[in-house]
Amino acid sequence: MPLHALWLFPVLTTVFGILAFVIGYAIAVSNGYENAWFSYISDGGTHPPESCIFGQLLNLSAACLAVSVYLRHRQYVVFYEHHLGQKRGWWRTVSSVLMFIGYFAAFGMSMVANFQETSVGTVHFIGAMIGFFGSTIYIWGQIFLSFTMLPRMTPIWLNTFRVIITIIATGALILHMICEQAQPFVKKDANGVKPTEPPLKDGIKRYSPGNPYYVNHIYATVAEWVLALALEIVLLSYAFELRQFFAHMPKLQLVESFLATSVRSVITETPQSLKRNGISMVMARTLTGSAKISDSSSSHIPRAKVDEKVFETQTRSPLRRNEYYY
């Protein structure tokens, strides 16, 4: 059965991610855990109940991101290798590397969701850096492939749009890291020394407008929100190309050793149990006549033989390879 709605995966990545940010923020502000202007995204996932909702939605977003990353890689393979006949080369290597970077970014998002900043702060910080830096590198890599591969799978206007949004995201990432590490906007005292940073409130940085750290905090938090939203917008745009692709449900194959065990179990059943299981005596005789199973070994069990009388009532077409009819 073909699956045509592959474009839903990048859409769900963005929807779940933004819902996690907004709902966590709204509940935390309403409960008085953080200031309305302004707080870090992760502050909305610090205390229950908002941390539960934040974590669940962000985990769903990370899972959809991992699927979207895989689909994006397969797009290049199907379009350039299968349909245009291009040989495997540097482009497939780059796409594969970017796919694993995307997986790494999704894993970082999951770390942010499951390790709160007040519980395991170091792991939470590492996950946030993996998610932000991994997503930014992944998107720049996708832009590079989109511009260099000919004929282009993505229209120029969409590539240009992604470049603009990714530049904004990169600038926001740089500003956020500068504010976090160097703190250039902290007001110094008369001696040119930074004042002591006030203690956390419920594990969250909260500053009043008169605090020397307030301006730096606002720059850092706004930059983080701009970064996250810009990344989500670019990920959402991948739905545009996925509208032209579809996939099929995975096909399962039967292991021969399992077939042998199944045939043995049918032979040992009574007529009453066969009838209860929907197996006619004709089928059972067919199996027992063709299998010839030894109790000591099942290594030479042949494939099931099709009884013509049973088969002709179902279909006239021949069986395909690795398909069995009882």
C-alpha positions as CSV (number, residue, x, y, z in Angstrom):
1,M,0.0,0.0,0.0
2,P,1.5,3.3,-1.0
3,L,2.0,6.0,1.6
4,H,1.5,9.5,0.0
5,A,1.5,11.7,3.1
6,L,5.3,11.6,3.7
7,W,5.2,15.4,3.9
8,L,3.4,15.1,7.3
9,F,6.7,14.1,9.0
10,P,8.5,17.5,8.7
11,V,5.1,19.2,9.4
12,L,4.7,17.2,12.6
13,T,8.3,17.9,13.6
14,T,7.6,21.6,13.6
15,V,4.1,21.3,15.1
16,F,5.2,19.2,18.0
17,G,8.3,21.3,18.6
18,I,6.5,24.7,18.6
19,L,3.7,23.2,20.8
20,A,6.3,22.0,23.3
21,F,7.9,25.5,23.5
22,V,4.6,27.5,23.7
23,I,2.7,25.2,26.0
24,G,5.6,24.8,28.4
25,Y,6.2,28.5,28.5
26,A,2.5,29.4,29.0
27,I,2.0,26.9,31.9
28,A,5.2,28.0,33.6
29,V,4.3,31.6,33.4
30,S,0.8,31.0,34.7
31,N,2.2,29.0,37.6
32,G,4.7,31.8,38.4
33,Y,7.8,29.7,37.7
34,E,9.2,32.1,35.1
35,N,8.8,35.7,33.9
36,A,6.6,36.5,31.0
37,W,9.4,38.6,29.6
38,F,11.5,36.6,29.1
39,S,12.7,33.1,29.8
40,Y,14.7,30.3,28.2
41,I,12.8,27.6,26.2
42,S,14.0,24.9,28.6
43,D,12.5,26.8,31.6
44,G,9.1,25.6,30.4
45,G,10.2,22.0,30.9
46,T,11.6,22.3,34.4
47,H,8.7,21.8,36.8
48,P,5.6,19.6,36.5
49,P,3.1,19.6,35.1
50,E,4.6,21.7,32.2
51,S,7.7,19.5,32.2
52,C,5.6,16.4,31.4
53,I,3.9,18.1,28.4
54,F,7.1,19.7,27.2
55,G,9.0,16.4,27.3
56,Q,6.3,14.4,25.6
57,L,5.8,16.8,22.8
58,L,9.6,17.3,22.3
59,N,10.1,13.6,22.2
60,L,7.5,13.3,19.5
61,S,9.2,16.1,17.6
62,A,12.6,14.4,17.8
63,A,11.1,11.1,16.5
64,C,9.5,12.9,13.5
65,L,12.7,14.7,12.9
66,A,14.6,11.4,12.7
67,V,12.1,10.1,10.1
68,S,12.3,13.3,8.2
69,V,16.1,13.2,8.0
70,Y,15.9,9.6,6.6
71,L,13.3,10.6,4.0
72,R,15.4,13.6,3.0
73,H,18.4,11.3,2.3
74,R,16.2,8.9,0.4
75,Q,14.9,11.7,-1.8
76,Y,18.4,12.4,-3.1
77,V,19.0,8.7,-3.8
78,V,15.6,8.1,-5.6
79,F,15.8,11.4,-7.6
80,Y,19.4,11.4,-8.7
81,E,20.4,7.7,-8.7
82,H,17.3,5.8,-9.5
83,H,15.5,8.2,-11.8
84,L,18.4,10.2,-13.4
85,G,20.9,7.4,-13.4
86,Q,23.7,9.3,-11.7
87,K,26.5,7.2,-10.3
88,R,27.2,7.0,-6.7
89,G,29.7,9.6,-5.7
90,W,30.5,12.4,-3.3
91,W,26.9,13.6,-3.2
92,R,25.7,10.3,-1.7
93,T,28.5,10.4,0.9
94,V,27.6,13.9,1.9
95,S,24.0,13.1,2.1
96,S,24.7,10.0,4.3
97,V,26.9,12.1,6.6
98,L,24.2,14.7,6.9
99,M,21.7,12.0,7.7
100,F,23.7,10.9,10.7
101,I,24.2,14.5,11.8
102,G,20.4,14.9,11.7
103,Y,20.0,11.7,13.8
104,F,22.4,13.2,16.3
105,A,20.4,16.4,16.4
106,A,17.2,14.5,17.0
107,F,19.0,12.6,19.8
108,G,20.0,15.9,21.4
109,M,16.4,17.1,21.3
110,S,15.4,13.9,23.1
111,M,18.1,14.6,25.8
112,V,16.7,18.1,26.3
113,A,13.2,16.6,26.7
114,N,14.2,13.9,29.2
115,F,16.9,15.6,31.3
116,Q,15.6,18.7,33.0
117,E,18.0,21.6,33.6
118,T,17.3,21.5,37.3
119,S,17.8,17.7,37.6
120,V,20.7,16.9,35.4
121,G,21.9,20.2,34.1
122,T,25.1,19.1,32.4
123,V,23.3,16.4,30.3
124,H,20.6,18.9,29.5
125,F,23.2,21.5,28.3
126,I,25.0,18.9,26.2
127,G,21.7,17.8,24.6
128,A,20.8,21.4,23.8
129,M,24.2,22.1,22.1
130,I,23.9,18.9,20.1
131,G,20.4,19.8,19.0
132,F,21.2,23.4,18.1
133,F,24.6,22.9,16.5
134,G,23.6,19.6,14.8
135,S,20.4,21.1,13.3
136,T,22.3,24.2,12.0
137,I,25.0,22.1,10.4
138,Y,22.5,19.7,8.9
139,I,20.5,22.6,7.4
140,W,23.5,24.3,5.9
141,G,24.6,20.9,4.4
142,Q,21.2,20.5,2.8
143,I,21.4,24.0,1.3
144,F,24.8,23.1,-0.1
145,L,23.5,19.9,-1.7
146,S,20.4,21.7,-3.1
147,F,22.5,24.3,-4.9
148,T,25.3,22.0,-6.2
149,M,23.2,19.1,-7.5
150,L,21.9,19.4,-11.1
151,P,19.2,19.3,-12.2
152,R,17.9,20.8,-9.0
153,M,15.3,18.9,-7.0
154,T,14.4,22.1,-5.1
155,P,13.4,25.4,-6.8
156,I,15.7,28.4,-6.5
157,W,13.2,30.5,-4.6
158,L,12.8,27.9,-1.9
159,N,16.6,27.5,-1.6
160,T,17.0,31.3,-1.2
161,F,14.3,31.4,1.4
162,R,16.1,28.6,3.4
163,V,19.4,30.5,3.1
164,I,17.8,33.7,4.6
165,I,16.2,31.8,7.5
166,T,19.3,29.8,8.2
167,I,21.5,32.9,8.3
168,I,19.1,34.3,10.9
169,A,19.3,31.0,12.8
170,T,23.1,31.0,12.7
171,G,23.3,34.6,13.8
172,A,20.9,33.9,16.7
173,L,23.0,30.9,17.7
174,I,26.2,32.9,17.8
175,L,24.5,35.7,19.8
176,H,23.1,33.2,22.2
177,M,26.4,31.6,22.9
178,I,28.2,34.9,23.3
179,C,25.6,36.1,25.8
180,E,25.8,32.8,27.7
181,Q,29.6,32.6,27.9
182,A,31.0,36.1,27.6
183,Q,28.0,38.0,29.0
184,P,28.9,41.3,27.2
185,F,25.7,43.1,28.1
186,V,26.0,42.8,31.9
187,K,26.3,46.2,33.5
188,K,29.5,46.6,35.4
189,D,30.0,48.5,38.6
190,A,32.0,51.7,39.0
191,N,35.3,49.7,39.2
192,G,34.5,47.9,35.9
193,V,33.8,44.6,37.6
194,K,30.8,42.5,36.9
195,P,28.6,42.1,40.0
196,T,27.9,38.8,41.5
197,E,25.2,36.9,39.7
198,P,22.1,36.5,41.8
199,P,21.0,33.0,42.9
200,L,18.5,31.0,40.9
201,K,14.8,30.9,41.8
202,D,13.4,27.4,41.7
203,G,16.4,26.5,39.4
204,I,15.5,29.2,36.9
205,K,17.2,32.5,36.0
206,R,14.8,35.3,36.8
207,Y,15.9,38.9,36.7
208,S,14.0,42.2,37.3
209,P,14.5,45.1,34.9
210,G,16.9,46.8,37.3
211,N,19.2,43.9,37.7
212,P,22.6,44.3,35.9
213,Y,22.1,40.9,34.3
214,Y,18.7,41.7,32.9
215,V,19.7,43.0,29.5
216,N,22.1,40.2,28.8
217,H,19.5,37.7,29.9
218,I,16.9,39.2,27.5
219,Y,19.4,39.1,24.6
220,A,20.2,35.4,25.4
221,T,16.6,34.3,25.7
222,V,15.3,36.1,22.6
223,A,18.2,34.8,20.5
224,E,17.4,31.2,21.7
225,W,13.7,31.6,20.7
226,V,14.6,33.1,17.3
227,L,17.1,30.2,16.7
228,A,14.6,27.5,17.6
229,L,11.8,29.0,15.6
230,A,14.0,29.6,12.5
231,L,15.2,26.0,12.6
232,E,11.6,24.7,12.9
233,I,10.6,26.9,9.8
234,V,13.4,25.4,7.7
235,L,12.5,21.9,8.7
236,L,8.9,22.6,7.9
237,S,9.9,23.7,4.4
238,Y,11.1,20.1,3.6
239,A,7.5,19.1,3.3
240,F,7.4,21.0,-0.1
241,E,9.6,18.4,-1.9
242,L,8.2,15.4,0.0
243,R,4.8,16.1,-1.7
244,Q,6.2,14.6,-4.9
245,F,7.4,11.4,-3.3
246,F,5.6,8.3,-1.8
247,A,6.7,5.1,-0.1
248,H,5.4,1.6,0.3
249,M,4.7,-0.4,3.4
250,P,7.6,-2.6,4.4
251,K,7.4,-6.2,3.0
252,L,8.0,-9.1,5.4
253,Q,9.7,-12.3,4.4
254,L,9.2,-15.7,6.0
255,V,12.2,-17.4,7.6
256,E,12.6,-21.0,6.3
257,S,13.3,-22.4,9.8
258,F,10.1,-20.9,11.1
259,L,8.2,-22.4,8.2
260,A,9.6,-25.9,9.1
261,T,8.5,-25.5,12.7
262,S,5.0,-24.4,11.5
263,V,4.7,-27.5,9.2
264,R,5.7,-29.8,12.1
265,S,3.1,-28.3,14.4
266,V,0.3,-28.8,11.7
267,I,1.2,-32.5,11.2
268,T,0.9,-33.3,14.9
269,E,-2.5,-31.6,15.3
270,T,-5.7,-33.6,15.5
271,P,-8.5,-33.2,12.9
272,Q,-10.6,-31.4,15.5
273,S,-7.9,-28.8,16.2
274,L,-7.2,-28.4,12.5
275,K,-10.8,-27.7,11.9
276,R,-10.9,-25.1,14.7
277,N,-7.9,-23.4,13.1
278,G,-9.5,-23.3,9.7
279,I,-7.2,-25.9,8.1
280,S,-8.9,-28.5,6.0
281,M,-7.8,-32.2,5.9
282,V,-6.9,-31.8,2.3
283,M,-4.4,-29.1,3.3
284,A,-3.1,-31.2,6.2
285,R,-2.6,-34.3,3.9
286,T,-0.8,-32.0,1.4
287,L,1.6,-30.8,4.1
288,T,2.2,-34.3,5.5
289,G,2.7,-35.8,2.0
290,S,5.2,-33.2,0.9
291,A,7.1,-32.3,4.0
292,K,8.4,-35.7,5.2
293,I,9.8,-34.3,8.4
294,S,12.1,-36.3,10.6
295,D,11.8,-36.0,14.3
296,S,15.6,-35.9,14.7
297,S,16.3,-33.1,12.2
298,S,14.5,-30.3,10.5
299,S,17.4,-29.2,8.2
300,H,16.0,-30.8,5.1
301,I,12.4,-29.6,5.3
302,P,11.2,-28.6,1.8
303,R,9.0,-25.7,1.1
304,A,5.2,-26.2,1.4
305,K,3.6,-27.8,-1.6
306,V,0.5,-26.3,-3.1
307,D,-2.5,-28.7,-3.5
308,E,-4.1,-28.0,-6.9
309,K,-7.6,-28.7,-5.7
310,V,-7.3,-26.3,-2.8
311,F,-5.5,-23.7,-4.9
312,E,-7.9,-23.6,-7.9
313,T,-10.7,-22.4,-5.7
314,Q,-8.8,-19.3,-4.8
315,T,-6.9,-18.1,-7.9
316,R,-5.5,-19.3,-11.2
317,S,-2.4,-17.2,-11.1
318,P,0.9,-18.9,-10.1
319,L,2.5,-18.4,-6.8
320,R,5.3,-15.9,-6.6
321,R,8.7,-16.6,-5.1
322,N,8.7,-16.8,-1.3
323,E,4.9,-16.9,-1.1
324,Y,3.2,-19.9,0.5
325,Y,-0.4,-21.1,0.3
326,Y,-1.9,-23.7,2.7
